[in-house]
């Protein structure tokens, strides 16, 4: 199993759980809010089902695509200030 991305939480604790290299991680999502909660000890209660994610959400930190820090800061500033 080599799952990577958001899947239904096989432990039924949360709506979704992030899988990396086939293993459940501490990242979970409920009602669109992401936080951390370690996977419970024990077997899955159901098979994980893949959840489609927007392409930008699946970018890895080791991707070759670089981000200009000035552009990122300016983008953040204009969004947080209402575009002024």
C-alpha positions as CSV (number, residue, x, y, z in Angstrom):
1,X,0.0,0.0,0.0
2,X,1.5,3.3,-1.1
3,X,-1.2,5.8,-0.3
4,X,-0.3,9.5,-0.3
5,X,-2.9,12.2,0.4
6,X,-6.2,12.6,2.3
7,X,-8.2,9.4,3.0
8,X,-11.3,8.7,5.1
9,X,-10.1,8.0,8.6
10,X,-10.0,4.2,8.8
11,X,-10.4,4.5,12.6
12,X,-13.6,6.5,12.3
13,X,-12.4,9.1,14.8
14,X,-12.2,11.9,12.2
15,X,-13.6,12.6,8.8
16,X,-10.2,12.4,7.0
17,X,-6.6,11.4,7.8
18,X,-3.5,12.1,5.8
19,X,-1.6,9.1,4.6
20,X,2.1,9.2,3.7
21,X,3.9,6.3,2.0
22,X,0.9,4.0,2.9
23,X,0.7,4.8,6.6
24,X,-1.8,7.0,8.5
25,X,-0.2,10.2,10.0
26,X,-1.1,12.6,12.8
27,X,-2.7,15.0,10.4
28,X,-6.5,14.9,10.5
29,X,-9.3,17.0,9.0
30,X,-12.9,17.6,10.2
31,X,-15.3,20.1,8.6
32,X,-12.4,21.6,6.6
33,X,-10.2,22.2,9.7
34,X,-6.8,20.5,9.8
35,X,-5.1,19.6,13.1
36,X,-3.0,16.8,14.6
37,X,-4.2,13.7,16.4
38,X,-2.0,10.6,16.5
39,X,-3.6,7.4,14.9
40,X,-5.1,5.1,17.6
41,X,-3.4,1.8,18.4
42,X,-5.2,-1.1,16.9
43,X,-6.6,-2.3,13.6
44,X,-8.6,-0.2,11.0
45,X,-12.3,-0.3,11.5
46,X,-12.8,0.2,7.7
47,X,-10.7,0.4,4.6
48,X,-9.5,4.0,3.9
49,X,-11.1,5.6,0.9
50,X,-9.2,8.3,-1.2
51,X,-10.5,11.8,-0.9
52,X,-9.9,14.0,-4.0
53,X,-7.8,17.1,-3.1
54,X,-7.1,20.3,-5.1
55,X,-3.7,20.0,-6.9
56,X,-2.0,22.7,-4.9
57,X,-2.8,20.9,-1.7
58,X,-0.7,17.9,-2.7
59,X,2.5,19.8,-3.3
60,X,5.4,18.4,-1.3
61,X,8.0,20.5,0.4
62,X,10.7,18.7,-1.6
63,X,9.1,19.6,-5.0
64,X,11.4,21.4,-7.4
65,X,9.0,24.3,-7.8
66,X,10.4,27.3,-5.9
67,X,8.5,30.1,-4.4
68,X,9.8,33.7,-4.4
69,X,9.7,34.8,-0.7
70,X,9.0,38.4,-1.7
71,X,6.0,37.3,-4.0
72,X,4.7,35.1,-1.2
73,X,5.0,37.9,1.4
74,X,3.3,40.4,-0.9
75,X,0.5,37.9,-1.7
76,X,-0.1,37.3,2.0
77,X,-0.1,41.0,2.8
78,X,-2.6,41.9,0.1
79,X,-4.9,39.1,1.1
80,X,-4.8,39.9,4.9
81,X,-5.2,43.7,4.3
82,X,-8.3,43.3,2.1
83,X,-6.3,44.0,-1.1
84,X,-5.1,47.5,-0.3
